[in-house]
Amino acid sequence: MPIRWVLVVNAEGDPDPAAFFCTCPACQPLSIVTAFVRRWNVEVTFEESRRHLGIETQRRGPTWPSLAPRRSCSGYSR
């Protein structure tokens, strides 16, 4: 399978370059990096929302329904 690699080096001196890849060799490097940045923003928003609302995935721990009553009702006790 052909892979398009993009290596990004920070001109301001960050010693670690970032590598991105795509399985579409026709994609332009700027498109690949732009797609990553857009997706990164979505992932950060999801993570902050989960942390703020107390929502966890099944792999990480309790799910939202088990934590919601304790977070939303000050007089709730189990």
mmCIF file of the N, C-alpha and C atoms, coordinates in Angstrom:
data_MODEL
# 
_entry.id   MODEL 
# 
loop_
_atom_site.group_PDB 
_atom_site.id 
_atom_site.type_symbol 
_atom_site.label_atom_id 
_atom_site.label_alt_id 
_atom_site.label_comp_id 
_atom_site.label_asym_id 
_atom_site.label_entity_id 
_atom_site.label_seq_id 
_atom_site.pdbx_PDB_ins_code 
_atom_site.Cartn_x 
_atom_site.Cartn_y 
_atom_site.Cartn_z 
_atom_site.occupancy 
_atom_site.B_iso_or_equiv 
_atom_site.pdbx_formal_charge 
_atom_site.auth_seq_id 
_atom_site.auth_comp_id 
_atom_site.auth_asym_id 
_atom_site.auth_atom_id 
_atom_site.pdbx_PDB_model_num 
ATOM 1   N N  . MET A 1 1  ? 0.851   -1.165 0.000  1.00 0.00 ? 1  MET A N  1 
ATOM 2   C CA . MET A 1 1  ? 0.000   0.000  0.000  1.00 0.00 ? 1  MET A CA 1 
ATOM 3   C C  . MET A 1 1  ? 0.903   1.236  0.000  1.00 0.00 ? 1  MET A C  1 
ATOM 4   N N  . PRO A 1 2  ? 0.720   2.122  -0.935 1.00 0.00 ? 2  PRO A N  1 
ATOM 5   C CA . PRO A 1 2  ? 1.511   3.354  -0.961 1.00 0.00 ? 2  PRO A CA 1 
ATOM 6   C C  . PRO A 1 2  ? 1.108   4.295  0.175  1.00 0.00 ? 2  PRO A C  1 
ATOM 7   N N  . ILE A 1 3  ? 2.073   4.957  0.732  1.00 0.00 ? 3  ILE A N  1 
ATOM 8   C CA . ILE A 1 3  ? 1.835   5.905  1.828  1.00 0.00 ? 3  ILE A CA 1 
ATOM 9   C C  . ILE A 1 3  ? 2.537   7.216  1.497  1.00 0.00 ? 3  ILE A C  1 
ATOM 10  N N  . ARG A 1 4  ? 1.842   8.304  1.743  1.00 0.00 ? 4  ARG A N  1 
ATOM 11  C CA . ARG A 1 4  ? 2.433   9.639  1.577  1.00 0.00 ? 4  ARG A CA 1 
ATOM 12  C C  . ARG A 1 4  ? 2.885   10.121 2.949  1.00 0.00 ? 4  ARG A C  1 
ATOM 13  N N  . TRP A 1 5  ? 4.174   10.349 3.129  1.00 0.00 ? 5  TRP A N  1 
ATOM 14  C CA . TRP A 1 5  ? 4.736   10.836 4.390  1.00 0.00 ? 5  TRP A CA 1 
ATOM 15  C C  . TRP A 1 5  ? 4.962   12.336 4.303  1.00 0.00 ? 5  TRP A C  1 
ATOM 16  N N  . VAL A 1 6  ? 4.702   13.027 5.407  1.00 0.00 ? 6  VAL A N  1 
ATOM 17  C CA . VAL A 1 6  ? 4.983   14.460 5.504  1.00 0.00 ? 6  VAL A CA 1 
ATOM 18  C C  . VAL A 1 6  ? 5.769   14.663 6.790  1.00 0.00 ? 6  VAL A C  1 
ATOM 19  N N  . LEU A 1 7  ? 6.929   15.242 6.680  1.00 0.00 ? 7  LEU A N  1 
ATOM 20  C CA . LEU A 1 7  ? 7.763   15.534 7.847  1.00 0.00 ? 7  LEU A CA 1 
ATOM 21  C C  . LEU A 1 7  ? 7.761   17.039 8.056  1.00 0.00 ? 7  LEU A C  1 
ATOM 22  N N  . VAL A 1 8  ? 7.350   17.473 9.252  1.00 0.00 ? 8  VAL A N  1 
ATOM 23  C CA . VAL A 1 8  ? 7.251   18.900 9.565  1.00 0.00 ? 8  VAL A CA 1 
ATOM 24  C C  . VAL A 1 8  ? 8.310   19.239 10.601 1.00 0.00 ? 8  VAL A C  1 
ATOM 25  N N  . VAL A 1 9  ? 9.120   20.235 10.275 1.00 0.00 ? 9  VAL A N  1 
ATOM 26  C CA . VAL A 1 9  ? 10.165  20.701 11.177 1.00 0.00 ? 9  VAL A CA 1 
ATOM 27  C C  . VAL A 1 9  ? 9.811   22.114 11.601 1.00 0.00 ? 9  VAL A C  1 
ATOM 28  N N  . ASN A 1 10 ? 9.849   22.364 12.895 1.00 0.00 ? 10 ASN A N  1 
ATOM 29  C CA . ASN A 1 10 ? 9.533   23.680 13.436 1.00 0.00 ? 10 ASN A CA 1 
ATOM 30  C C  . ASN A 1 10 ? 10.708  24.621 13.204 1.00 0.00 ? 10 ASN A C  1 
ATOM 31  N N  . ALA A 1 11 ? 10.454  25.717 12.515 1.00 0.00 ? 11 ALA A N  1 
ATOM 32  C CA . ALA A 1 11 ? 11.512  26.687 12.206 1.00 0.00 ? 11 ALA A CA 1 
ATOM 33  C C  . ALA A 1 11 ? 11.977  27.455 13.443 1.00 0.00 ? 11 ALA A C  1 
ATOM 34  N N  . GLU A 1 12 ? 11.210  27.384 14.533 1.00 0.00 ? 12 GLU A N  1 
ATOM 35  C CA . GLU A 1 12 ? 11.568  28.126 15.741 1.00 0.00 ? 12 GLU A CA 1 
ATOM 36  C C  . GLU A 1 12 ? 12.428  27.311 16.700 1.00 0.00 ? 12 GLU A C  1 
ATOM 37  N N  . GLY A 1 13 ? 12.935  26.185 16.242 1.00 0.00 ? 13 GLY A N  1 
ATOM 38  C CA . GLY A 1 13 ? 13.909  25.472 17.039 1.00 0.00 ? 13 GLY A CA 1 
ATOM 39  C C  . GLY A 1 13 ? 13.443  24.266 17.812 1.00 0.00 ? 13 GLY A C  1 
ATOM 40  N N  . ASP A 1 14 ? 12.195  23.852 17.668 1.00 0.00 ? 14 ASP A N  1 
ATOM 41  C CA . ASP A 1 14 ? 11.757  22.632 18.345 1.00 0.00 ? 14 ASP A CA 1 
ATOM 42  C C  . ASP A 1 14 ? 12.568  21.475 17.771 1.00 0.00 ? 14 ASP A C  1 
ATOM 43  N N  . PRO A 1 15 ? 13.295  20.744 18.607 1.00 0.00 ? 15 PRO A N  1 
ATOM 44  C CA . PRO A 1 15 ? 14.196  19.715 18.078 1.00 0.00 ? 15 PRO A CA 1 
ATOM 45  C C  . PRO A 1 15 ? 13.500  18.481 17.521 1.00 0.00 ? 15 PRO A C  1 
ATOM 46  N N  . ASP A 1 16 ? 12.236  18.264 17.870 1.00 0.00 ? 16 ASP A N  1 
ATOM 47  C CA . ASP A 1 16 ? 11.541  17.061 17.425 1.00 0.00 ? 16 ASP A CA 1 
ATOM 48  C C  . ASP A 1 16 ? 10.635  17.352 16.233 1.00 0.00 ? 16 ASP A C  1 
ATOM 49  N N  . PRO A 1 17 ? 10.943  16.791 15.083 1.00 0.00 ? 17 PRO A N  1 
ATOM 50  C CA . PRO A 1 17 ? 10.042  16.960 13.935 1.00 0.00 ? 17 PRO A CA 1 
ATOM 51  C C  . PRO A 1 17 ? 8.781   16.123 14.136 1.00 0.00 ? 17 PRO A C  1 
ATOM 52  N N  . ALA A 1 18 ? 7.720   16.475 13.442 1.00 0.00 ? 18 ALA A N  1 
ATOM 53  C CA . ALA A 1 18 ? 6.468   15.722 13.494 1.00 0.00 ? 18 ALA A CA 1 
ATOM 54  C C  . ALA A 1 18 ? 6.278   15.017 12.155 1.00 0.00 ? 18 ALA A C  1 
ATOM 55  N N  . ALA A 1 19 ? 5.886   13.768 12.210 1.00 0.00 ? 19 ALA A N  1 
ATOM 56  C CA . ALA A 1 19 ? 5.660   12.992 10.994 1.00 0.00 ? 19 ALA A CA 1 
ATOM 57  C C  . ALA A 1 19 ? 4.171   12.688 10.856 1.00 0.00 ? 19 ALA A C  1 
ATOM 58  N N  . PHE A 1 20 ? 3.645   12.873 9.670  1.00 0.00 ? 20 PHE A N  1 
ATOM 59  C CA . PHE A 1 20 ? 2.249   12.594 9.353  1.00 0.00 ? 20 PHE A CA 1 
ATOM 60  C C  . PHE A 1 20 ? 2.234   11.706 8.124  1.00 0.00 ? 20 PHE A C  1 
ATOM 61  N N  . PHE A 1 21 ? 1.220   10.880 8.004  1.00 0.00 ? 21 PHE A N  1 
ATOM 62  C CA . PHE A 1 21 ? 1.135   10.057 6.807  1.00 0.00 ? 21 PHE A CA 1 
ATOM 63  C C  . PHE A 1 21 ? -0.302  9.885  6.379  1.00 0.00 ? 21 PHE A C  1 
ATOM 64  N N  . CYS A 1 22 ? -0.455  9.497  5.117  1.00 0.00 ? 22 CYS A N  1 
ATOM 65  C CA . CYS A 1 22 ? -1.772  9.310  4.526  1.00 0.00 ? 22 CYS A CA 1 
ATOM 66  C C  . CYS A 1 22 ? -1.672  8.152  3.536  1.00 0.00 ? 22 CYS A C  1 
ATOM 67  N N  . THR A 1 23 ? -2.720  7.367  3.423  1.00 0.00 ? 23 THR A N  1 
ATOM 68  C CA . THR A 1 23 ? -2.704  6.244  2.492  1.00 0.00 ? 23 THR A CA 1 
ATOM 69  C C  . THR A 1 23 ? -3.070  6.662  1.075  1.00 0.00 ? 23 THR A C  1 
ATOM 70  N N  . CYS A 1 24 ? -3.325  7.931  0.873  1.00 0.00 ? 24 CYS A N  1 
ATOM 71  C CA . CYS A 1 24 ? -3.597  8.455  -0.471 1.00 0.00 ? 24 CYS A CA 1 
ATOM 72  C C  . CYS A 1 24 ? -2.366  9.219  -0.946 1.00 0.00 ? 24 CYS A C  1 
ATOM 73  N N  . PRO A 1 25 ? -1.534  8.622  -1.797 1.00 0.00 ? 25 PRO A N  1 
ATOM 74  C CA . PRO A 1 25 ? -0.310  9.294  -2.224 1.00 0.00 ? 25 PRO A CA 1 
ATOM 75  C C  . PRO A 1 25 ? -0.562  10.565 -3.031 1.00 0.00 ? 25 PRO A C  1 
ATOM 76  N N  . ALA A 1 26 ? -1.784  10.756 -3.537 1.00 0.00 ? 26 ALA A N  1 
ATOM 77  C CA . ALA A 1 26 ? -2.088  11.962 -4.316 1.00 0.00 ? 26 ALA A CA 1 
ATOM 78  C C  . ALA A 1 26 ? -2.381  13.173 -3.428 1.00 0.00 ? 26 ALA A C  1 
ATOM 79  N N  . CYS A 1 27 ? -2.609  12.955 -2.130 1.00 0.00 ? 27 CYS A N  1 
ATOM 80  C CA . CYS A 1 27 ? -2.898  14.076 -1.221 1.00 0.00 ? 27 CYS A CA 1 
ATOM 81  C C  . CYS A 1 27 ? -1.683  14.987 -1.098 1.00 0.00 ? 27 CYS A C  1 
ATOM 82  N N  . GLN A 1 28 ? -1.956  16.265 -1.060 1.00 0.00 ? 28 GLN A N  1 
ATOM 83  C CA . GLN A 1 28 ? -0.899  17.245 -0.911 1.00 0.00 ? 28 GLN A CA 1 
ATOM 84  C C  . GLN A 1 28 ? -0.473  17.334 0.562  1.00 0.00 ? 28 GLN A C  1 
ATOM 85  N N  . PRO A 1 29 ? 0.794   17.628 0.826  1.00 0.00 ? 29 PRO A N  1 
ATOM 86  C CA . PRO A 1 29 ? 1.270   17.722 2.211  1.00 0.00 ? 29 PRO A CA 1 
ATOM 87  C C  . PRO A 1 29 ? 0.456   18.693 3.067  1.00 0.00 ? 29 PRO A C  1 
ATOM 88  N N  . LEU A 1 30 ? 0.110   19.838 2.532  1.00 0.00 ? 30 LEU A N  1 
ATOM 89  C CA . LEU A 1 30 ? -0.667  20.811 3.301  1.00 0.00 ? 30 LEU A CA 1 
ATOM 90  C C  . LEU A 1 30 ? -2.036  20.244 3.684  1.00 0.00 ? 30 LEU A C  1 
ATOM 91  N N  . SER A 1 31 ? -2.655  19.491 2.789  1.00 0.00 ? 31 SER A N  1 
ATOM 92  C CA . SER A 1 31 ? -3.959  18.878 3.083  1.00 0.00 ? 31 SER A CA 1 
ATOM 93  C C  . SER A 1 31 ? -3.850  17.859 4.212  1.00 0.00 ? 31 SER A C  1 
ATOM 94  N N  . ILE A 1 32 ? -2.768  17.102 4.223  1.00 0.00 ? 32 ILE A N  1 
ATOM 95  C CA . ILE A 1 32 ? -2.573  16.091 5.263  1.00 0.00 ? 32 ILE A CA 1 
ATOM 96  C C  . ILE A 1 32 ? -2.407  16.747 6.623  1.00 0.00 ? 32 ILE A C  1 
ATOM 97  N N  . VAL A 1 33 ? -1.579  17.775 6.693  1.00 0.00 ? 33 VAL A N  1 
ATOM 98  C CA . VAL A 1 33 ? -1.360  18.465 7.964  1.00 0.00 ? 33 VAL A CA 1 
ATOM 99  C C  . VAL A 1 33 ? -2.626  19.201 8.400  1.00 0.00 ? 33 VAL A C  1 
ATOM 100 N N  . THR A 1 34 ? -3.336  19.824 7.471  1.00 0.00 ? 34 THR A N  1 
ATOM 101 C CA . THR A 1 34 ? -4.581  20.523 7.797  1.00 0.00 ? 34 THR A CA 1 
ATOM 102 C C  . THR A 1 34 ? -5.618  19.557 8.358  1.00 0.00 ? 34 THR A C  1 
ATOM 103 N N  . ALA A 1 35 ? -5.736  18.373 7.761  1.00 0.00 ? 35 ALA A N  1 
ATOM 104 C CA . ALA A 1 35 ? -6.687  17.373 8.266  1.00 0.00 ? 35 ALA A CA 1 
ATOM 105 C C  . ALA A 1 35 ? -6.321  16.951 9.691  1.00 0.00 ? 35 ALA A C  1 
ATOM 106 N N  . PHE A 1 36 ? -5.030  16.802 9.966  1.00 0.00 ? 36 PHE A N  1 
ATOM 107 C CA . PHE A 1 36 ? -4.601  16.439 11.315 1.00 0.00 ? 36 PHE A CA 1 
ATOM 108 C C  . PHE A 1 36 ? -4.974  17.537 12.314 1.00 0.00 ? 36 PHE A C  1 
ATOM 109 N N  . VAL A 1 37 ? -4.708  18.780 11.967 1.00 0.00 ? 37 VAL A N  1 
ATOM 110 C CA . VAL A 1 37 ? -5.010  19.900 12.873 1.00 0.00 ? 37 VAL A CA 1 
ATOM 111 C C  . VAL A 1 37 ? -6.505  19.968 13.153 1.00 0.00 ? 37 VAL A C  1 
ATOM 112 N N  . ARG A 1 38 ? -7.312  19.809 12.126 1.00 0.00 ? 38 ARG A N  1 
ATOM 113 C CA . ARG A 1 38 ? -8.766  19.836 12.336 1.00 0.00 ? 38 ARG A CA 1 
ATOM 114 C C  . ARG A 1 38 ? -9.215  18.690 13.243 1.00 0.00 ? 38 ARG A C  1 
ATOM 115 N N  . ARG A 1 39 ? -8.685  17.511 12.998 1.00 0.00 ? 39 ARG A N  1 
ATOM 116 C CA . ARG A 1 39 ? -9.060  16.361 13.822 1.00 0.00 ? 39 ARG A CA 1 
ATOM 117 C C  . ARG A 1 39 ? -8.563  16.535 15.254 1.00 0.00 ? 39 ARG A C  1 
ATOM 118 N N  . TRP A 1 40 ? -7.376  17.097 15.416 1.00 0.00 ? 40 TRP A N  1 
ATOM 119 C CA . TRP A 1 40 ? -6.830  17.319 16.756 1.00 0.00 ? 40 TRP A CA 1 
ATOM 120 C C  . TRP A 1 40 ? -7.751  18.228 17.558 1.00 0.00 ? 40 TRP A C  1 
ATOM 121 N N  . ASN A 1 41 ? -8.272  19.282 16.924 1.00 0.00 ? 41 ASN A N  1 
ATOM 122 C CA . ASN A 1 41 ? -9.191  20.189 17.614 1.00 0.00 ? 41 ASN A CA 1 
ATOM 123 C C  . ASN A 1 41 ? -10.445 19.456 18.079 1.00 0.00 ? 41 ASN A C  1 
ATOM 124 N N  . VAL A 1 42 ? -10.969 18.544 17.270 1.00 0.00 ? 42 VAL A N  1 
ATOM 125 C CA . VAL A 1 42 ? -12.147 17.759 17.642 1.00 0.00 ? 42 VAL A CA 1 
ATOM 126 C C  . VAL A 1 42 ? -11.820 16.849 18.826 1.00 0.00 ? 42 VAL A C  1 
ATOM 127 N N  . GLU A 1 43 ? -10.681 16.185 18.769 1.00 0.00 ? 43 GLU A N  1 
ATOM 128 C CA . GLU A 1 43 ? -10.289 15.280 19.854 1.00 0.00 ? 43 GLU A CA 1 
ATOM 129 C C  . GLU A 1 43 ? -10.120 16.021 21.176 1.00 0.00 ? 43 GLU A C  1 
ATOM 130 N N  . VAL A 1 44 ? -9.519  17.195 21.129 1.00 0.00 ? 44 VAL A N  1 
ATOM 131 C CA . VAL A 1 44 ? -9.343  17.996 22.347 1.00 0.00 ? 44 VAL A CA 1 
ATOM 132 C C  . VAL A 1 44 ? -10.703 18.396 22.906 1.00 0.00 ? 44 VAL A C  1 
ATOM 133 N N  . THR A 1 45 ? -11.621 18.800 22.042 1.00 0.00 ? 45 THR A N  1 
ATOM 134 C CA . THR A 1 45 ? -12.966 19.176 22.490 1.00 0.00 ? 45 THR A CA 1 
ATOM 135 C C  . THR A 1 45 ? -13.669 17.989 23.135 1.00 0.00 ? 45 THR A C  1 
ATOM 136 N N  . PHE A 1 46 ? -13.589 16.801 22.518 1.00 0.00 ? 46 PHE A N  1 
ATOM 137 C CA . PHE A 1 46 ? -14.196 15.616 23.113 1.00 0.00 ? 46 PHE A CA 1 
ATOM 138 C C  . PHE A 1 46 ? -13.601 15.320 24.484 1.00 0.00 ? 46 PHE A C  1 
ATOM 139 N N  . GLU A 1 47 ? -12.298 15.362 24.593 1.00 0.00 ? 47 GLU A N  1 
ATOM 140 C CA . GLU A 1 47 ? -11.645 15.058 25.865 1.00 0.00 ? 47 GLU A CA 1 
ATOM 141 C C  . GLU A 1 47 ? -12.032 16.063 26.949 1.00 0.00 ? 47 GLU A C  1 
ATOM 142 N N  . GLU A 1 48 ? -12.052 17.351 26.607 1.00 0.00 ? 48 GLU A N  1 
ATOM 143 C CA . GLU A 1 48 ? -12.437 18.364 27.593 1.00 0.00 ? 48 GLU A CA 1 
ATOM 144 C C  . GLU A 1 48 ? -13.896 18.200 28.001 1.00 0.00 ? 48 GLU A C  1 
ATOM 145 N N  . SER A 1 49 ? -14.759 17.856 27.053 1.00 0.00 ? 49 SER A N  1 
ATOM 146 C CA . SER A 1 49 ? -16.179 17.642 27.365 1.00 0.00 ? 49 SER A CA 1 
ATOM 147 C C  . SER A 1 49 ? -16.346 16.452 28.292 1.00 0.00 ? 49 SER A C  1 
ATOM 148 N N  . ARG A 1 50 ? -15.650 15.363 27.996 1.00 0.00 ? 50 ARG A N  1 
ATOM 149 C CA . ARG A 1 50 ? -15.741 14.190 28.863 1.00 0.00 ? 50 ARG A CA 1 
ATOM 150 C C  . ARG A 1 50 ? -15.264 14.518 30.269 1.00 0.00 ? 50 ARG A C  1 
ATOM 151 N N  . ARG A 1 51 ? -14.165 15.237 30.370 1.00 0.00 ? 51 ARG A N  1 
ATOM 152 C CA . ARG A 1 51 ? -13.620 15.570 31.677 1.00 0.00 ? 51 ARG A CA 1 
ATOM 153 C C  . ARG A 1 51 ? -14.580 16.490 32.438 1.00 0.00 ? 51 ARG A C  1 
ATOM 154 N N  . HIS A 1 52 ? -15.128 17.490 31.754 1.00 0.00 ? 52 HIS A N  1 
ATOM 155 C CA . HIS A 1 52 ? -16.010 18.461 32.398 1.00 0.00 ? 52 HIS A CA 1 
ATOM 156 C C  . HIS A 1 52 ? -17.329 17.817 32.849 1.00 0.00 ? 52 HIS A C  1 
ATOM 157 N N  . LEU A 1 53 ? -17.887 16.931 32.008 1.00 0.00 ? 53 LEU A N  1 
ATOM 158 C CA . LEU A 1 53 ? -19.183 16.334 32.311 1.00 0.00 ? 53 LEU A CA 1 
ATOM 159 C C  . LEU A 1 53 ? -19.078 15.024 33.083 1.00 0.00 ? 53 LEU A C  1 
ATOM 160 N N  . GLY A 1 54 ? -17.869 14.520 33.250 1.00 0.00 ? 54 GLY A N  1 
ATOM 161 C CA . GLY A 1 54 ? -17.702 13.261 33.962 1.00 0.00 ? 54 GLY A CA 1 
ATOM 162 C C  . GLY A 1 54 ? -18.035 12.055 33.111 1.00 0.00 ? 54 GLY A C  1 
ATOM 163 N N  . ILE A 1 55 ? -17.952 12.213 31.805 1.00 0.00 ? 55 ILE A N  1 
ATOM 164 C CA . ILE A 1 55 ? -18.250 11.111 30.892 1.00 0.00 ? 55 ILE A CA 1 
ATOM 165 C C  . ILE A 1 55 ? -16.969 10.352 30.614 1.00 0.00 ? 55 ILE A C  1 
ATOM 166 N N  . GLU A 1 56 ? -17.009 9.062  30.817 1.00 0.00 ? 56 GLU A N  1 
ATOM 167 C CA . GLU A 1 56 ? -15.854 8.209  30.557 1.00 0.00 ? 56 GLU A CA 1 
ATOM 168 C C  . GLU A 1 56 ? -16.249 7.165  29.526 1.00 0.00 ? 56 GLU A C  1 
ATOM 169 N N  . THR A 1 57 ? -15.287 6.682  28.788 1.00 0.00 ? 57 THR A N  1 
ATOM 170 C CA . THR A 1 57 ? -15.562 5.576  27.882 1.00 0.00 ? 57 THR A CA 1 
ATOM 171 C C  . THR A 1 57 ? -15.552 4.291  28.689 1.00 0.00 ? 57 THR A C  1 
ATOM 172 N N  . GLN A 1 58 ? -16.085 3.227  28.131 1.00 0.00 ? 58 GLN A N  1 
ATOM 173 C CA . GLN A 1 58 ? -16.114 1.960  28.847 1.00 0.00 ? 58 GLN A CA 1 
ATOM 174 C C  . GLN A 1 58 ? -14.717 1.436  29.113 1.00 0.00 ? 58 GLN A C  1 
ATOM 175 N N  . ARG A 1 59 ? -13.769 1.808  28.281 1.00 0.00 ? 59 ARG A N  1 
ATOM 176 C CA . ARG A 1 59 ? -12.403 1.348  28.490 1.00 0.00 ? 59 ARG A CA 1 
ATOM 177 C C  . ARG A 1 59 ? -11.716 2.096  29.620 1.00 0.00 ? 59 ARG A C  1 
ATOM 178 N N  . ARG A 1 60 ? -12.175 3.284  29.928 1.00 0.00 ? 60 ARG A N  1 
ATOM 179 C CA . ARG A 1 60 ? -11.500 4.117  30.924 1.00 0.00 ? 60 ARG A CA 1 
ATOM 180 C C  . ARG A 1 60 ? -12.110 4.062  32.306 1.00 0.00 ? 60 ARG A C  1 
ATOM 181 N N  . GLY A 1 61 ? -13.325 3.645  32.432 1.00 0.00 ? 61 GLY A N  1 
ATOM 182 C CA . GLY A 1 61 ? -13.920 3.640  33.757 1.00 0.00 ? 61 GLY A CA 1 
ATOM 183 C C  . GLY A 1 61 ? -15.424 3.752  33.701 1.00 0.00 ? 61 GLY A C  1 
ATOM 184 N N  . PRO A 1 62 ? -16.032 4.295  34.750 1.00 0.00 ? 62 PRO A N  1 
ATOM 185 C CA . PRO A 1 62 ? -17.495 4.372  34.835 1.00 0.00 ? 62 PRO A CA 1 
ATOM 186 C C  . PRO A 1 62 ? -18.081 5.174  33.676 1.00 0.00 ? 62 PRO A C  1 
ATOM 187 N N  . THR A 1 63 ? -19.281 4.821  33.288 1.00 0.00 ? 63 THR A N  1 
ATOM 188 C CA . THR A 1 63 ? -19.966 5.547  32.223 1.00 0.00 ? 63 THR A CA 1 
ATOM 189 C C  . THR A 1 63 ? -20.761 6.700  32.815 1.00 0.00 ? 63 THR A C  1 
ATOM 190 N N  . TRP A 1 64 ? -21.214 7.580  31.955 1.00 0.00 ? 64 TRP A N  1 
ATOM 191 C CA . TRP A 1 64 ? -21.906 8.789  32.381 1.00 0.00 ? 64 TRP A CA 1 
ATOM 192 C C  . TRP A 1 64 ? -23.116 8.517  33.271 1.00 0.00 ? 64 TRP A C  1 
ATOM 193 N N  . PRO A 1 65 ? -24.008 7.576  32.947 1.00 0.00 ? 65 PRO A N  1 
ATOM 194 C CA . PRO A 1 65 ? -25.196 7.394  33.804 1.00 0.00 ? 65 PRO A CA 1 
ATOM 195 C C  . PRO A 1 65 ? -24.869 7.072  35.258 1.00 0.00 ? 65 PRO A C  1 
ATOM 196 N N  . SER A 1 66 ? -23.776 6.377  35.512 1.00 0.00 ? 66 SER A N  1 
ATOM 197 C CA . SER A 1 66 ? -23.465 6.029  36.897 1.00 0.00 ? 66 SER A CA 1 
ATOM 198 C C  . SER A 1 66 ? -22.910 7.211  37.679 1.00 0.00 ? 66 SER A C  1 
ATOM 199 N N  . LEU A 1 67 ? -22.358 8.217  36.983 1.00 0.00 ? 67 LEU A N  1 
ATOM 200 C CA . LEU A 1 67 ? -21.782 9.374  37.669 1.00 0.00 ? 67 LEU A CA 1 
ATOM 201 C C  . LEU A 1 67 ? -22.691 10.598 37.652 1.00 0.00 ? 67 LEU A C  1 
ATOM 202 N N  . ALA A 1 68 ? -23.606 10.670 36.708 1.00 0.00 ? 68 ALA A N  1 
ATOM 203 C CA . ALA A 1 68 ? -24.421 11.872 36.526 1.00 0.00 ? 68 ALA A CA 1 
ATOM 204 C C  . ALA A 1 68 ? -25.218 12.268 37.772 1.00 0.00 ? 68 ALA A C  1 
ATOM 205 N N  . PRO A 1 69 ? -25.914 11.362 38.454 1.00 0.00 ? 69 PRO A N  1 
ATOM 206 C CA . PRO A 1 69 ? -26.698 11.790 39.610 1.00 0.00 ? 69 PRO A CA 1 
ATOM 207 C C  . PRO A 1 69 ? -25.849 12.429 40.703 1.00 0.00 ? 69 PRO A C  1 
ATOM 208 N N  . ARG A 1 70 ? -24.665 11.913 40.936 1.00 0.00 ? 70 ARG A N  1 
ATOM 209 C CA . ARG A 1 70 ? -23.819 12.478 41.979 1.00 0.00 ? 70 ARG A CA 1 
ATOM 210 C C  . ARG A 1 70 ? -23.310 13.870 41.596 1.00 0.00 ? 70 ARG A C  1 
ATOM 211 N N  . ARG A 1 71 ? -23.122 14.114 40.315 1.00 0.00 ? 71 ARG A N  1 
ATOM 212 C CA . ARG A 1 71 ? -22.611 15.410 39.884 1.00 0.00 ? 71 ARG A CA 1 
ATOM 213 C C  . ARG A 1 71 ? -23.730 16.464 39.795 1.00 0.00 ? 71 ARG A C  1 
ATOM 214 N N  . SER A 1 72 ? -24.950 16.039 39.453 1.00 0.00 ? 72 SER A N  1 
ATOM 215 C CA . SER A 1 72 ? -26.001 17.017 39.197 1.00 0.00 ? 72 SER A CA 1 
ATOM 216 C C  . SER A 1 72 ? -26.912 17.289 40.391 1.00 0.00 ? 72 SER A C  1 
ATOM 217 N N  . CYS A 1 73 ? -26.952 16.415 41.374 1.00 0.00 ? 73 CYS A N  1 
ATOM 218 C CA . CYS A 1 73 ? -27.850 16.577 42.529 1.00 0.00 ? 73 CYS A CA 1 
ATOM 219 C C  . CYS A 1 73 ? -27.020 16.656 43.804 1.00 0.00 ? 73 CYS A C  1 
ATOM 220 N N  . SER A 1 74 ? -27.036 17.809 44.429 1.00 0.00 ? 74 SER A N  1 
ATOM 221 C CA . SER A 1 74 ? -26.203 17.974 45.611 1.00 0.00 ? 74 SER A CA 1 
ATOM 222 C C  . SER A 1 74 ? -26.655 17.083 46.778 1.00 0.00 ? 74 SER A C  1 
ATOM 223 N N  . GLY A 1 75 ? -27.951 16.732 46.823 1.00 0.00 ? 75 GLY A N  1 
ATOM 224 C CA . GLY A 1 75 ? -28.440 15.916 47.927 1.00 0.00 ? 75 GLY A CA 1 
ATOM 225 C C  . GLY A 1 75 ? -28.464 14.430 47.624 1.00 0.00 ? 75 GLY A C  1 
ATOM 226 N N  . TYR A 1 76 ? -27.935 14.049 46.499 1.00 0.00 ? 76 TYR A N  1 
ATOM 227 C CA . TYR A 1 76 ? -27.971 12.642 46.090 1.00 0.00 ? 76 TYR A CA 1 
ATOM 228 C C  . TYR A 1 76 ? -26.979 11.812 46.878 1.00 0.00 ? 76 TYR A C  1 
ATOM 229 N N  . SER A 1 77 ? -27.412 10.673 47.326 1.00 0.00 ? 77 SER A N  1 
ATOM 230 C CA . SER A 1 77 ? -26.468 9.736  47.954 1.00 0.00 ? 77 SER A CA 1 
ATOM 231 C C  . SER A 1 77 ? -26.884 8.332  47.550 1.00 0.00 ? 77 SER A C  1 
ATOM 232 N N  . ARG A 1 78 ? -25.930 7.487  47.427 1.00 0.00 ? 78 ARG A N  1 
ATOM 233 C CA . ARG A 1 78 ? -26.213 6.126  46.990 1.00 0.00 ? 78 ARG A CA 1 
ATOM 234 C C  . ARG A 1 78 ? -25.958 5.161  48.104 1.00 0.00 ? 78 ARG A C  1 
# 
